[in-house]
Amino acid sequence: MSLKVIEGLSRIGEENAFAVLARAQALATTGMDVINLGIGQPDFATPEHIVEAAVKALRDGAHGYTDARGIVELREGVSADIDRRLGVEVSPDNVMIVPGGKVTMYLAIMMFGKPGVEIMYPDPGFPIYRSMIEFTGATPIPIPIREENGFGFDATETLDLVNERTALMIVNSPANPCGGVTPKAEIDALVAGMAAHPDVAIMSDEIYGQMTYDGEKHVSLMSYPEIRDRLVLLDGWSKTYAMTGWRMGYSVWPDQLIDHVRKLAVNAWSCVNAPAQWAGLAALTGPQDCVADMVTEFDRRRGVVVDGLNAIDGITCARPKGAFYAFPNISATGFGAKDLASALLEQTGVATIGGPDFGILGEGYIRLSYANSVENIERALARIDGFLQARD
């Protein structure tokens, strides 16, 4: 018997970082000393006051369903936090609490994706963008993210890709996998140019918005009132507060979309875990020094990984301005990117991700997460150098 599932499932991809994680864990069980620079999650524990807020919520009886959009206290907390950080007023009625940041991109892409339309996404970029676009039957249109542009998008090049079939544009800054931060001038130009395309929705993935370096300031698309009526903001707690396993994200939706999202939530997950929502509120309203401390440490590690990579023959690495990823150029090594990533894992125990896992333009690069200790980063760099030298 052959069960007949929908055709779209044959087009759906996945995030290869989890496959690399599984292989790294399997190698570790054999006794190999594995250093994981592949998975993108902070190696810090969730701050204690956030954990205690969840424990207290459980003890106080937060055991039942909540509003599908999230508890009002948390939605108000998100609104206040956006105002504090970005100087932008957002109504709690437009905030949606979701079980992880991926859910926002899933909802936005499903909402606009169908055969005959085009959805633009960053390339190299988070692989789930393209995966979900292809699942819907829409045509994925890559927005080139180039090293010569500091791994930010070029507004003119991006606007040239918009046409009458474009339904949704996805942008991401600070960016995964390249660590690029698109300059304000390019964002200004993009927003100005989008005035000629008023029917195109925009999703801005700003999950790394609080992780910038070298004096760079995060520029949120929320700060442009002229596009607010078609803008979806993606953000959350996973990266900023080391809460990846809590599965907590939030999004801000324009008036014309928020009730569609609420109904989808009712049909799909009812509501987000209740005590986790109280933990999320504690994260936003509690002391923020934990965030500053993590970013300071990531900055220190950034220097170690970039300097170390640039000291290896055959590798050059631009200095990322945001997130916690380095995206070194390995084209001079003679390896294909995925071949090198595989060899490094299997032969040296260093887990990285091949650039093509993030898009067509990822060839010639690998991604390293510096959400790991300086000691481990230095050991990994020594292994990478040794592996490449042994081939000379």
Secondary structure, DSSP 8 states (H G I E B T S, - for coil): ------GGGGT----HHHHHHHHHHHHHHTT---EE-SS---SS---HHHHHHHHHHHHTT--S---TT--HHHHHHHHHHHHHHH-----GGGEEEESSHHHHHHHHHHHH--TT-EEEEEES--HHHHHHHHHHT-EEEEEE--GGGTTS--HHHHHTT--TTEEEEEEESS-TTT-----HHHHHHHHHHGGG-TT-EEEEE-TTTT-B-TT-----GGG-GGGGGGEEEEEESTTTTT-GGG--EEEE--HHHHHHHHHHHHHHTSS--HHHHHHHHHHHHS--HHHHHHHHHHHHHHHHHHHHHHTSTT-B-----BTTEE--B-GGGT--HHHHHHHIIIII-EE-EEGGGG-GGGTTBEEEE--S-HHHHHHHHHHHHHHHHHH-
